[in-house]
Amino acid sequence: MTTSNNSDRRVVVVVVPDAGTWAPPGRDSEAWRLAMAEDTYEVIAALDRVDVAVAVAGDENAVAEMRALTWPGTPTYAVDPDRPVLHAVELAGPAAAVVAVSHDVPDLPGLLIGKLFRALSNADVAVTPAEDGSLAAVGVKLPVADWLVELAPTFDTPLDLLEARKPRRHAVAIGPGWHRLRSNADLARLDPGLEGWDATRSILRHS
């Protein structure tokens, strides 16, 4: 859903790697990657007053693969695997702020995205830390601050590094934490009674 002008436009981009990494035992890593990405996208697509996009750190074939899982008209594009977050932010177009979300948070509460946008009224960057020490989501106020351009954070950038490099006290805002699905221990954090994450749930039910 598009807002009235670029000065208050907010964009959420789901950032997807071009290949699967970890997958639960007995599951295909590519099917797992796509299932999580589809569910994460569905969470974001249900949010009000934001525009939604998908960025794939891969070639046009990988982009086409993801495009088939999104609603018609959703911008889907390739980004540099070495700087996927900031490249996704740059390609999102003119906006007040952009939140980049890792593909492996299929049960992420949409409320956490709203908290990042609110935090960006005062911060250069706002993050949702993951329980494994990585980042589940990275929000960036536009134009991107020079120190962030230089650092080029990814979802694996340690929070301590962001804190160490910030040029002023409130440049980095830290939202409530969540979990990414990157190990067997992470699977235990999924709530079977929670609606959503249907594609991920289907993969887990069938080996």
C-alpha positions in Angstrom: 0.0 0.0 0.0 1.5 3.3 -1.1 1.6 6.4 1.0 0.9 9.9 -0.4 4.4 11.1 -1.0 8.1 10.1 -0.7 8.6 12.2 2.4 6.6 9.8 4.5 6.8 6.7 2.3 8.0 3.6 4.2 9.3 0.5 2.5 10.0 -3.0 3.9 12.3 -5.2 1.8 12.6 -9.0 2.4 16.3 -9.8 1.6 16.7 -13.4 0.3 20.1 -15.2 -0.3 20.5 -16.9 -3.7 21.1 -20.3 -2.2 20.0 -22.3 0.8 22.3 -22.6 3.8 21.2 -24.5 6.9 18.1 -26.7 6.7 16.5 -29.1 9.2 17.7 -32.7 8.9 16.0 -34.5 6.1 14.8 -31.3 4.4 16.0 -29.9 1.1 17.9 -26.6 1.7 16.5 -24.9 -1.4 12.9 -25.8 -0.5 13.5 -24.6 3.0 15.0 -21.3 1.9 12.1 -20.6 -0.4 9.5 -21.6 2.2 10.9 -19.3 4.8 11.2 -16.4 2.3 7.6 -16.9 1.2 6.3 -16.8 4.7 8.4 -13.8 5.7 7.1 -12.0 2.6 3.5 -12.8 3.6 4.1 -11.3 7.0 5.4 -8.1 5.5 2.8 -8.0 2.8 0.0 -8.0 5.4 1.3 -4.8 7.0 -0.6 -1.5 6.6 0.9 1.8 5.3 4.1 0.3 3.9 5.3 -0.6 0.4 6.8 -4.1 0.1 9.6 -5.4 -2.0 11.8 -8.4 -2.3 15.6 -8.3 -2.9 17.5 -11.4 -3.9 21.3 -11.7 -3.5 21.6 -13.6 -6.7 21.1 -13.6 -10.5 17.9 -13.1 -12.5 17.0 -16.8 -12.2 16.9 -16.5 -8.5 14.9 -13.3 -8.8 12.3 -15.0 -11.1 12.1 -17.9 -8.5 11.1 -15.5 -5.8 8.8 -13.4 -8.1 6.7 -16.5 -8.6 6.0 -16.6 -4.8 4.9 -13.0 -4.4 1.8 -11.1 -5.2 1.6 -9.5 -8.7 3.2 -6.1 -8.8 5.6 -6.7 -5.9 9.0 -5.2 -6.9 11.6 -8.0 -6.9 15.2 -7.3 -7.8 18.8 -8.5 -7.5 21.2 -7.1 -5.0 25.0 -7.3 -4.4 25.7 -10.4 -2.2 28.5 -8.4 -0.5 26.2 -5.5 0.6 22.7 -6.9 0.4 21.1 -4.7 3.0 22.2 -1.3 1.8 21.8 -2.2 -1.8 18.3 -3.3 -1.1 17.7 0.0 0.6 19.1 2.0 -2.3 17.0 0.1 -4.9 13.8 0.6 -2.8 13.5 4.1 -4.3 12.7 7.4 -2.7 11.4 7.0 0.8 11.6 8.3 4.3 12.9 5.0 5.7 13.4 1.4 4.6 13.5 -1.7 6.8 15.4 -4.7 5.4 14.2 -8.0 6.8 16.1 -11.3 6.7 14.3 -14.1 4.8 14.5 -16.6 7.7 12.0 -15.0 10.1 8.7 -16.5 8.9 6.9 -16.0 12.2 8.1 -12.4 12.8 5.4 -10.2 14.4 4.6 -7.3 12.2 4.5 -5.1 15.3 8.3 -5.3 15.5 8.6 -3.7 12.0 6.5 -0.8 13.2 8.7 -0.3 16.2 11.7 0.1 13.9 10.1 2.7 11.8 9.2 4.7 14.9 12.7 4.5 16.2 14.1 5.9 12.9 12.5 9.2 13.7 15.6 9.9 15.8 18.1 7.2 14.8 20.2 6.5 11.7 19.6 2.8 12.0 17.3 0.6 14.0 17.7 -3.1 14.4 15.8 -6.2 15.6 18.5 -8.3 17.2 18.3 -12.1 16.8 18.9 -14.5 19.6 22.0 -16.0 17.9 23.8 -12.6 17.9 22.9 -11.7 14.3 20.2 -9.2 13.2 16.7 -10.2 12.1 15.9 -6.8 10.6 17.8 -3.6 9.9 15.9 -0.3 9.4 17.6 2.7 7.8 16.6 6.3 7.6 17.1 8.0 4.2 19.4 9.4 3.1 21.7 6.8 4.5 24.2 8.3 7.0 27.8 8.4 5.8 29.0 6.1 8.6 26.5 3.4 7.6 27.5 3.6 4.0 31.1 3.0 5.1 30.2 0.2 7.5 27.7 -1.5 5.1 26.0 -3.6 7.7 24.5 -7.0 6.9 22.3 -9.3 9.0 25.5 -10.9 10.3 27.0 -7.6 11.5 27.5 -7.8 15.3 25.4 -5.3 17.3 28.5 -4.4 19.2 30.2 -3.2 16.0 27.2 -0.9 15.2 27.4 0.5 18.7 31.1 1.0 18.5 30.9 2.9 15.1 27.9 5.1 15.8 28.9 8.8 15.7 26.4 9.9 18.4 24.5 8.4 21.3 21.2 7.8 19.7 22.3 6.9 16.1 21.6 3.2 16.7 18.2 2.1 18.1 17.7 -1.4 19.3 14.2 -2.9 19.2 12.8 -6.0 20.8 14.7 -9.2 19.8 13.4 -12.1 17.8 14.8 -15.4 16.4 16.0 -16.5 13.0 15.7 -20.1 11.9 19.3 -21.2 11.5 19.6 -24.2 13.8 17.6 -27.0 15.3 17.5 -25.0 18.6 15.7 -22.2 16.7 12.9 -24.5 15.6 11.9 -25.0 19.2 11.0 -21.3 19.3 8.3 -21.7 16.6 4.8 -21.6 18.1 2.6 -24.3 16.5 -0.5 -22.5 17.6 0.4 -19.3 15.9 -1.3 -18.6 12.6 0.9 -18.1 9.5 4.3 -19.5 8.4 2.3 -22.1 6.4 5.0 -22.9 3.8 7.7 -23.4 6.6 5.2 -25.5 8.6 4.6 -27.7 5.6 8.3 -28.4 5.1 8.7 -29.3 8.7 5.8 -31.7 8.6 7.1 -33.6 5.6 10.7 -35.0 5.4 
